[in-house]
Amino acid sequence: MATQAEAEADALATVAECAPVTMERKVKSDLENFLPKPYMARALTAPDAEYPSGTAGHKNYGMSLLQQHVAFFDQDDNGIIYPWETYTGLREIGFNMIASLIMAIGINAGLSYTTLPGWIPSPFLPIYIHNIHKSKHGSDSGTYDTEGRYMPVNLENMFSKYAKTVPDKLTLGELWNMTEGNRVAFDLFGGIASKLEWALLYVLARDEEGFLSKEAVRRVFDGSLFEYCAKAQMGYEGKMS
């Protein structure tokens, strides 16, 4: 019979001997030393161990983190994102005309219907920010919950599991491993969407050495990365760590 000490150790174990993948993909067990209640979903800010209060100076306007993530592309602030607004936003953050056009059509075509207030599709492919949580797909990192809140623990585990080269940065290969690790069986759409999203983020925010930093990933979840990139394109922002 297990002793009390063994029982207590088992209750907090993060590795199972018969499941080698739990050793390969380690999770952090000391997050509460750096971030209050890391397991609690945040509705307004995107904190991590280094930035427990989220992005300094970033205004949430009462929107969920998933709403904030897409709000940059709402060019006229009316709560609806049309393909031409997505195109404009993509151009502002640095993508060329052809890539922006293809992505704008793909993004709005993929997200529009699930966010509509009714059942009838719109030929204009609007994305309603109010309902953006309904467009959440499978095989993702789980950093957004089903209501569009942000889960700090899942951001931290993303890096503890897959950042093998540098602790707080991901290589392109490690991003691939992460999307493979998150892939749900028979979820073709979610698996493809996840890979495309992370590939686009890598192209947008990788550093000179080819790494995607934890700070860039955190800031994409609250949308402040897009604001940063738009300002950088105009020469208003310095380098992000």
C-alpha positions as CSV (number, residue, x, y, z in Angstrom):
1,M,0.0,0.0,0.0
2,A,1.3,3.4,-1.0
3,T,2.4,5.7,1.8
4,Q,0.9,9.1,2.4
5,A,4.0,10.7,0.9
6,E,3.8,8.6,-2.2
7,A,0.1,9.3,-2.6
8,E,0.7,13.1,-2.3
9,A,3.6,12.8,-4.9
10,D,1.3,10.9,-7.3
11,A,-1.4,13.5,-6.9
12,L,0.9,16.2,-8.3
13,A,2.8,14.1,-10.8
14,T,3.1,15.5,-14.3
15,V,4.9,12.5,-15.8
16,A,3.5,8.9,-16.2
17,E,6.1,6.2,-16.5
18,C,4.0,4.2,-19.1
19,A,3.4,7.3,-21.2
20,P,6.8,8.6,-22.6
21,V,5.1,11.5,-24.3
22,T,4.5,13.0,-20.8
23,M,8.2,13.1,-20.3
24,E,8.9,14.5,-23.8
25,R,6.3,17.3,-23.4
26,K,6.9,18.6,-19.9
27,V,4.5,21.1,-18.2
28,K,5.5,23.7,-15.7
29,S,4.6,23.0,-12.1
30,D,5.8,26.3,-10.5
31,L,3.7,28.9,-12.5
32,E,2.0,30.2,-9.4
33,N,5.3,31.5,-8.2
34,F,5.3,34.0,-11.1
35,L,1.6,34.4,-12.1
36,P,-1.4,34.4,-9.9
37,K,-3.9,31.7,-10.7
38,P,-2.4,30.7,-14.1
39,Y,-5.1,28.1,-14.5
40,M,-7.9,30.8,-14.4
41,A,-9.2,32.0,-17.8
42,R,-8.7,35.7,-18.3
43,A,-11.4,37.7,-20.1
44,L,-9.6,41.0,-20.7
45,T,-5.8,40.7,-20.5
46,A,-3.2,38.2,-21.7
47,P,-0.7,37.7,-18.9
48,D,2.2,35.3,-18.7
49,A,5.0,34.6,-16.2
50,E,7.1,37.6,-17.4
51,Y,4.1,40.0,-17.8
52,P,1.6,39.1,-15.1
53,S,-0.5,42.2,-15.9
54,G,-0.5,41.7,-19.7
55,T,0.6,44.2,-22.3
56,A,1.3,47.6,-20.9
57,G,-0.8,50.3,-22.5
58,H,-3.0,48.0,-24.5
59,K,-6.7,48.9,-24.1
60,N,-9.2,46.1,-24.0
61,Y,-12.4,48.2,-24.5
62,G,-14.4,45.6,-22.6
63,M,-13.8,43.0,-25.3
64,S,-12.7,39.4,-24.8
65,L,-9.2,38.4,-25.7
66,L,-10.4,36.6,-28.9
67,Q,-12.4,39.8,-29.8
68,Q,-9.3,41.9,-29.2
69,H,-7.3,39.5,-31.4
70,V,-9.4,40.4,-34.5
71,A,-10.4,44.0,-33.6
72,F,-7.4,45.5,-35.3
73,F,-8.9,44.5,-38.7
74,D,-12.2,46.3,-38.0
75,Q,-11.1,49.4,-39.8
76,D,-14.2,51.5,-39.1
77,D,-14.9,50.1,-35.6
78,N,-18.4,49.1,-36.3
79,G,-18.0,45.5,-35.0
80,I,-18.0,43.9,-38.5
81,I,-14.9,42.9,-40.5
82,Y,-15.4,42.7,-44.3
83,P,-12.8,41.2,-46.6
84,W,-11.5,44.6,-47.8
85,E,-10.9,45.5,-44.1
86,T,-9.0,42.3,-43.6
87,Y,-7.0,43.1,-46.7
88,T,-6.2,46.6,-45.5
89,G,-5.1,45.3,-42.1
90,L,-2.8,42.7,-43.6
91,R,-1.2,45.3,-45.8
92,E,-0.7,47.6,-42.8
93,I,1.2,44.9,-40.9
94,G,3.5,44.2,-43.8
95,F,2.1,41.5,-46.1
96,N,2.3,42.2,-49.9
97,M,-0.8,42.8,-52.1
98,I,-1.1,39.3,-53.5
99,A,-0.7,37.5,-50.1
100,S,-3.1,40.0,-48.4
101,L,-5.7,39.4,-51.1
102,I,-5.5,35.6,-50.9
103,M,-5.5,35.6,-47.1
104,A,-8.3,38.2,-46.8
105,I,-10.6,36.0,-48.9
106,G,-9.6,32.8,-47.1
107,I,-9.9,34.3,-43.6
108,N,-13.3,35.8,-44.2
109,A,-14.6,32.8,-46.1
110,G,-13.6,30.5,-43.3
111,L,-14.9,32.6,-40.4
112,S,-17.8,34.6,-41.7
113,Y,-20.7,32.1,-41.6
114,T,-20.2,30.9,-38.0
115,T,-20.3,34.5,-36.7
116,L,-23.4,35.6,-38.6
117,P,-26.4,36.7,-36.5
118,G,-28.7,34.5,-38.7
119,W,-28.7,31.4,-40.8
120,I,-28.6,33.0,-44.3
121,P,-25.0,33.4,-45.7
122,S,-23.8,36.8,-46.8
123,P,-22.0,37.2,-50.2
124,F,-20.0,40.0,-48.6
125,L,-18.4,37.5,-46.1
126,P,-18.6,39.7,-43.0
127,I,-17.1,38.6,-39.7
128,Y,-19.2,39.7,-36.7
129,I,-16.8,40.3,-33.8
130,H,-19.6,39.9,-31.2
131,N,-19.8,36.2,-32.3
132,I,-16.1,35.5,-33.0
133,H,-16.0,32.8,-30.3
134,K,-18.3,30.7,-32.5
135,S,-15.5,30.5,-35.1
136,K,-13.0,28.7,-32.8
137,H,-11.7,25.6,-34.5
138,G,-10.3,22.3,-33.2
139,S,-6.7,21.2,-33.1
140,D,-5.6,24.5,-31.7
141,S,-3.4,25.3,-28.6
142,G,-6.3,25.7,-26.3
143,T,-5.0,29.2,-25.3
144,Y,-8.5,30.6,-26.1
145,D,-11.4,28.8,-24.4
146,T,-14.7,28.3,-26.1
147,E,-16.0,31.7,-25.0
148,G,-12.9,33.6,-26.2
149,R,-11.1,34.0,-22.9
150,Y,-7.4,33.4,-22.5
151,M,-5.8,30.5,-20.6
152,P,-2.3,31.6,-19.4
153,V,-1.3,28.0,-18.4
154,N,-1.7,26.9,-22.0
155,L,0.6,29.6,-23.3
156,E,3.2,28.6,-20.7
157,N,2.8,24.9,-21.5
158,M,3.2,25.6,-25.2
159,F,6.8,26.6,-24.6
160,S,7.6,24.1,-21.9
161,K,6.5,21.3,-24.2
162,Y,7.9,22.3,-27.5
163,A,10.6,25.0,-27.1
164,K,13.6,22.7,-27.0
165,T,16.3,25.0,-28.6
166,V,15.6,28.2,-26.6
167,P,13.2,28.1,-23.6
168,D,11.1,31.1,-24.6
169,K,11.3,30.8,-28.4
170,L,10.1,28.4,-31.1
171,T,11.8,27.3,-34.3
172,L,9.8,26.6,-37.4
173,G,10.3,22.9,-36.8
174,E,9.1,23.2,-33.2
175,L,6.0,25.0,-34.4
176,W,5.3,22.1,-36.7
177,N,5.8,19.6,-33.8
178,M,3.4,21.7,-31.7
179,T,0.6,21.7,-34.3
180,E,1.1,18.0,-34.8
181,G,0.9,17.5,-31.0
182,N,-2.3,19.5,-30.9
183,R,-3.9,17.8,-33.8
184,V,-7.2,16.0,-33.0
185,A,-8.0,12.8,-34.9
186,F,-10.2,13.3,-38.0
187,D,-10.1,17.1,-37.6
188,L,-8.9,18.0,-41.1
189,F,-10.2,21.6,-41.1
190,G,-8.8,22.4,-37.6
191,G,-5.5,20.8,-38.4
192,I,-4.9,22.7,-41.6
193,A,-6.2,26.0,-40.1
194,S,-3.9,25.7,-37.1
195,K,-0.8,25.1,-39.3
196,L,-1.7,28.0,-41.6
197,E,-2.3,30.3,-38.7
198,W,1.1,29.5,-37.0
199,A,2.9,29.7,-40.3
200,L,1.5,33.2,-41.0
201,L,2.5,34.2,-37.4
202,Y,6.0,32.8,-38.0
203,V,6.4,34.8,-41.2
204,L,5.1,38.0,-39.6
205,A,7.0,37.9,-36.2
206,R,10.1,35.7,-36.5
207,D,13.3,37.3,-35.5
208,E,16.6,37.6,-37.4
209,E,17.7,34.1,-36.1
210,G,14.5,32.4,-37.3
211,F,12.8,32.2,-33.8
212,L,9.3,33.0,-32.9
213,S,9.5,34.6,-29.4
214,K,7.1,33.9,-26.5
215,E,6.4,37.6,-26.3
216,A,5.3,37.8,-29.9
217,V,3.0,34.8,-29.4
218,R,1.5,36.3,-26.2
219,R,0.8,39.6,-27.9
220,V,-0.9,38.0,-30.9
221,F,-3.5,36.6,-28.4
222,D,-4.5,40.1,-27.3
223,G,-4.1,41.6,-30.7
224,S,-1.4,44.1,-29.7
225,L,1.1,42.4,-32.0
226,F,-0.8,43.7,-35.0
227,E,-0.7,47.2,-33.6
228,Y,3.0,46.9,-33.0
229,C,3.7,45.6,-36.5
230,A,1.6,48.4,-38.1
231,K,3.6,51.0,-36.2
232,A,6.8,49.3,-37.0
233,Q,6.0,49.4,-40.7
234,M,5.7,53.2,-40.3
235,G,8.9,53.3,-38.3
236,Y,7.3,54.1,-35.0
237,E,8.4,51.1,-33.0
238,G,11.7,49.5,-32.0
239,K,12.6,45.9,-31.9
240,M,10.4,43.4,-29.9
241,S,12.3,41.0,-27.6
